[in-house]
Amino acid sequence: MAGISMGVSAPGLLNLKCGGAFSQSSGFPGVFFGRTKMPAALRCMRLDEDDISSSPLLTFSSDYLADSIEVREWESGKSLETIAANQGIKIRRRPPTGPPTHAVGPFEFRLENEGNTPRNILEKIIWDKDVEVSQLKERKPLTVIGKALENAPPVRDFIGSLKVSHECTGMPALIAEVKKASPSRGVLREDFNPVEVAIAYEKNGAACLSVLTDEKYFQGSFENLEAIRNSGVKCPLLCKEFIIDAWQIYYARSKGADAILLIAGVLPDLDIKYMIKICRKLGIAALVEVHNEREMDRVLAIDGIKLIGINNRDLETFEVDISNTKKLLNKDRLQILSQKGIIVVGESGLFTPDDISYVQDAGVKAVLVGESLIKLEDPGKGIAKLFGIDSSTVPHSSLDIAEISKACEQSEAFDSCFPGIVYLVQCIAMIRICILIL
Ligand SMILES: O=P(O)(O)OC[C@@H](O)[C@@H](O)c1c[nH]c2ccccc12
């Protein structure tokens, strides 16, 4: 089958493999804020099966691309910003009029205007991330990452771990966040040792961990992710990063991530679809984060999503309101979620057992918690308190979770055999009655 190999996209700029070389050429998935438009590029890149089968890179059949509404809109000349705006996305991926500083000879001028001033903190983070990723990519191109991918530790089942924990405890599974600081709250933990925190979380019942990797705003790092993965911690790891480029997904996996975050308020549908496919190819999970009803409905319409996070924090204003989870989980959406087998994660602003019960009643099967745990002197012990349970009943480490999971499987097997056993007993009884009558 002929296919198109999508190597890695620059933020908003896809690299298509052409004649064996990567060319950073078009504005395509991941792409909505690129300044160039090269629709024709899309259809000319075809690869032989041999070429694509050994590659860790994602390949699509050309039909997949051609069928997409966004691609057709794009080919018909609609501006990429317009497509994103039509999906309700307010974040501009790059300053439309370029960066505010302009070098003229040895002088640097700062010309601020509406087109180069971020409208909110999320937009600022995304613009900075755009610069950061393009520099990182130059230093570590995908050819280098490809080798690191081969040596990456095996993927752990992020969603499986959430399911097992939820099924066995009856409470929302915990994704505990290793988070030193945030732009809204400042430094949350002065004496921050990411590995110690991760071990404490795991020991005290976390099903999975989330590790912030953004340095500038959250004081996180990929070194932290790697160190936690190499420390003997067994919980699957979410790489908490602002992903705007497929390259970041490969990079996260090479550092040991078992799941990544995709923010629907930043990424148009086509990006999400494309990135989900990459995750599937790498065997990792994608937590797709939404904050409002529009984003939720967009994401529900995309196939292949298995994990949706409802963020109670508005990343544009930092306002936190846990009733957002309930608002987004109305009857109709809950029905779609259950039909599609999607797990919902309640994110941010969860501090008390009442908060946990509230989001659980709304329909979440997992929660993502940072601040309320990391601020405590003993973040591990904080877990039992947060869930309002006796710490001795908390399953310890994912080893215990694995044991519980086995027990669950056995009891499930019994449950499914039970109707058969009842039927058999009834049949025997009927036969005995018949014999007696005769
Ligand atoms: O610290 P809190 O309020 O418990 O929140 C954790 C987590 O939900 C939050 O860190 C988060 C949710 N989505 C994000 C996206 C980027 C950065 C951070 C986040």
PDBQT file of the ligand as one rigid body, heavy atoms in Angstrom, charges set to zero:
ROOT
HETATM    1  O1  LIG A 501      -2.419  21.279  40.886  1.00  0.00    +0.000 OA
HETATM    2  P1  LIG A 501      -3.827  20.925  40.598  1.00  0.00    +0.000 P 
HETATM    3  O2  LIG A 501      -4.789  22.044  40.745  1.00  0.00    +0.000 OA
HETATM    4  O3  LIG A 501      -4.260  19.704  41.388  1.00  0.00    +0.000 OA
HETATM    5  O4  LIG A 501      -3.860  20.503  39.037  1.00  0.00    +0.000 OA
HETATM    6  C1  LIG A 501      -3.166  19.395  38.544  1.00  0.00    +0.000 C 
HETATM    7  C2  LIG A 501      -3.291  19.366  37.035  1.00  0.00    +0.000 C 
HETATM    8  O5  LIG A 501      -4.632  19.172  36.721  1.00  0.00    +0.000 OA
HETATM    9  C3  LIG A 501      -2.758  20.643  36.393  1.00  0.00    +0.000 C 
HETATM   10  O6  LIG A 501      -1.420  20.745  36.709  1.00  0.00    +0.000 OA
HETATM   11  C4  LIG A 501      -2.936  20.701  34.878  1.00  0.00    +0.000 A 
HETATM   12  C5  LIG A 501      -3.998  20.263  34.190  1.00  0.00    +0.000 A 
HETATM   13  N1  LIG A 501      -3.851  20.474  32.843  1.00  0.00    +0.000 N 
HETATM   14  C6  LIG A 501      -2.665  21.070  32.666  1.00  0.00    +0.000 A 
HETATM   15  C7  LIG A 501      -2.015  21.468  31.493  1.00  0.00    +0.000 A 
HETATM   16  C8  LIG A 501      -0.788  22.031  31.588  1.00  0.00    +0.000 A 
HETATM   17  C9  LIG A 501      -0.183  22.223  32.830  1.00  0.00    +0.000 A 
HETATM   18  C10 LIG A 501      -0.771  21.822  34.006  1.00  0.00    +0.000 A 
HETATM   19  C11 LIG A 501      -2.032  21.257  33.928  1.00  0.00    +0.000 A 
ENDROOT
TORSDOF 0
